[in-house]
Amino acid sequence: MSNPLIDMEKPDVIFCIGTNMTECHPVAATGLKKAIAHGSRMIVADPRKIPLARLAQLYLPIRVGSDVALLLGMAHVIAREGLVDRQFMDSRTSGGDEFIEHVKPFTPEWAAEITGVPAKDIETAAIWYGSAEQGAIYYTLGITEHICGVDNVQSLCNLALMTGNIGREGTGVNPMRGQNNIQGAGDCGAVPSHFPGFQSCAEPENARKFSEAYGTEIDAEKGITKVTALNQCGDQIRALLIDGENTVVSDPEREHCEHALKSLDHLVVIDIFLTETGELADVVLPATSWGETDGVCANTERRVQRLRAAVPPAGQAKPDWWIVSQIAQRIGTPGFEYESAKDIFNELCGLSPIYAGLDWDRIDQGEYQWPVPDKDHPGTPILHVREFKNGRGLFKILGYRDPAEVIDDDFPVWLTTGRRLQSYHTRTQTGRSQGIDYLLSEELLEVHPHDVASWGLVDGGQCHLSSRRGKIMAKIKATDQSPRGTVFCSFSFNDTPVNILTGSGYDPVTETAELKVCAVRVEPA
Amino acid sequence: MIVDATQGRALRMTLDGEEVRFSDGETIYEVATRQHTPIPTLCYDPRLEPFGGCRMCVVEVEGARTPVASCTTPATAGMVVRTKNVALEKHRKTLLELVVSENREVDVDPLRGYASQEVATLVDEYGARTGRFQGQRSGTSNETDDNPFIKRDYDLCISCYRCVRVCAEQEGDHAIAVMNRGFQTQITTEFNGRLKDSACTFCGQCVQTCPTGALGDIKAMRAEPLPGELKKTRTICPYCGVGCSVDLLTKGERLVGVQPAMDGPANKGALCIKGQFAFDFVHHEERLKTPLVRGDDGELHEASWDEALDRAADGFRRAREEHGRYSIYGVASGRAPHEAAYTMQKFIRAGFGTNYIDNCSRA
């Protein structure tokens, strides 16, 4: 997030797009509810009439995968209505004039055709956000899990740049991160493009720095993403180490994924339970769980906080870092003689400019949000205050593209997937916590009541759900939370393995799967 | 709302004989709290709008005919306030005796909730543990609600409305409300039914703010008979990226519950159903407790750490020898701490000199 969580109570106009926040980040959503109670206006764009949409003053029911069209239409209106923040654009950004020229053809009527949202509502949304004193954008995977995920994010940045809604309290472009330490995984360099602290692998200077620190020559070029690596399993990729991910259930194209893992020479899985992925491994190593592990995590607002052990490990379980270090030592890699999590975190801080001012003791109370470039620095709750990381904010010229797969006569229904309040991802944890079943014991495919009737289905009955990649059975729930022609399902339950159906395409830049859109057929079972 | 006294106009008032500064908009209670002058409360939760319902926080203001509720009365320039004297203490004691006389029990286990000891603590402080008042009682416990998370023991309810207010103001859910008045006052849901059938999301905030234990954390309460001292350990919730601070409740080697950290920088005491109630996977019988290695029979078998680590290392070494350093890939977790992700990337970079590392954020 460019802005801290505490800012969520401050905007006078809130724009949420592709975020089911009351279910996926419920505590963050309380900030928005308070803002609304104090008079803020909220716009929600989402294909589904989610609880957040019911709280909004303006709900834009966009067709799945049409976000760019909506955002171009809004940019057009903001420019047309003279709501551009000229001073901000001139002093802080580049490419603004070109962008404003670019959006001229993208009228709200044009956007209405693609998104299915009435043109006047697109206009209203643009005028509200464009006139806001403090306008803030919040998004989640509904923006990124598309073949145009990068374009979606950049379209949001364009809106913030043209209205000056960034670098100030109560504004910003704010992605809500979905896992307790997904931010931290990136911070620590567990990405193919960056060393720890988001130092680019493609910069020879950075490769030199880490080659020296690690005592090995490291490539000065990006590695491949997990998506590519899975495609190459059994071919280029022969041995895989997976820490704490149930790849088989959480990733798209489940059969492809299972086949990839089975074709490896060597698969090692570190986890706290024997997951569907662990079942395929040659070696499974038991890790200590949350509550048993000392360590550090970073939240969605870049706040670096301490995790503390309260109970001893289950059986012989060991911390992930100990397990990985032991394997490294046994293949003869130097530099893994760690005695504690503290040693490792302090090494990370020493190698990452954004963590340079931190160490194990300084983060005890969790008051720092990175970047913290030196020991006297108070941390950075709001990013881009005086300048952007690379100087000026760059407008991106982009256009609308259809999703990888669009509905047709064979697969006439849109399927979108997501999460539910009471369960977490593949339920390795919530599925093993008592009481959750009382509220959520099975997966239900959400279908609009009119579609239930016209497709010959029965509320509570079973259906066959098929895509170009496979077929599953699902139990039906009639609800107007789904619009007509679009159905929804979470990927939480292994007996409703919706990721057999997904995987129609991937964003060319991030290789993130288009999990939010695929074309399906729904038939009575 | 807590207002920083250094902001705005510096105003002055007299608190227990001492001149103190305050800023416009502060209540007497807020000024006193800032001055470390304790004023007892029952219906007060600093995260909520002042309510003025319990009358425990009354103070004397010079010129006022009767004592005023300090939580709802704004401080004004030149105001002379006494937070403690014989009359006020007598008033508070009587009030507590009235409260206690209504409740079936005063002493509840601290496992019931974060604020559950507030009434019992005040009763002890004021020596109000008497059977002075007999007669009618208010609040009937809801025994029919079969939910596994929130005990609704309204016989212990003192109608402070903290649960109703936290649900409305903090959560924005408005799932519970007050039915009837006087002795018939009852906290309940729409149509007086189960929480499951209401707008309740089972975030547990009502439980944690209840000052009597009328609302109780059923999962934590299961550990009441366990021996040993109740300990709290501050950590961060294991689920989404908001990073809510929580206190883990342990007895011996057992994790028995979770309470929100009221001073958590990201959540200020708020939690959701997962952070509040989905903690016991830690002790689930299916936890992996020993390393497993696939045998010649194709099945996974228990193994020693040495055997499993050697086998793990061998596979990577062989892949490097036979297929080169680009044949090895690592996937780090977004659910494990920094130290896991850091060692994972270092394992690949220092071990094989490639950038063949990723995490689970692309799916």
Interface residues (C-beta under 8 A of the other chain):
Chain A: L5 T22 C24 H25 P26 V27 A28 A29 T30 K33 K34 I36 A37 L55 M176 R177 G178 Q179 N180 N181 I182 Q183 G184 A185 G186 D187 C188 G189 A190 V191 P192 S193 F195 P196 C201 F210 S211 Y214 G215 T216 E217 I218 D219 E221 K222 G223 I224 T225 K226 V227 A229 Q236 I237 R238 A239 L240 L241 I242 D243 G244 E245 T247 S250 D251 P252 D265 H266 V268 D271 I272 F273 L274 G278 E279 A281 D282 V283 V284 L285 P286 A287 S289 W290 G291 E292 T293 D294 G295 V296 C297 A298 N299 T300 E301 R303 Q305 R306 L307 R308 A309 A310 V311 P312 A314 G315 Q316 A317 K318 P319 D320 W321 I323 V324 S325 Q326 I327 A328 R330 I331 T333 P334 G335 F336 Y338 A341 I344 F345 E347 L348 Q365 G366 E367 L421 Q422 Y424 T428 Q429 T430 G431 R432 S433 Q434 G435 I436 Y438 L439 T510 E511 T512 A513 L515
Chain B: D146 N147 P148 F149 E169 Q170 E171 G172 K196 T201 F202 C203 I218 K219 K231 T233 R234 T235 I236 C237 P238 Y239 C240 G241 V242 G243 C244 S245 L248 T250 E253 R254 L255 G264 P265 A266 N267 A270 L271 C272 I273 K274 G275 F277 A278 F279 D280 F281 V282 H283 H284 E286 R287 L288 K289 T290 P291 L292 V293 R294 L300 W305 A308 L309 D310 R311 A312 A313 G315 F316 R317 R318 A319 R320 E322 H323 Y326 S327 I328 Y329 G330 V331 A332 S333 G334 R335 A336 P337 H338 E339 A340 A341 Y342 T343 M344 Q345 K346 F347 R349 A350 G351 G353 T354 N355 Y356 I357 D358 N359 C360 S361 R362 A363
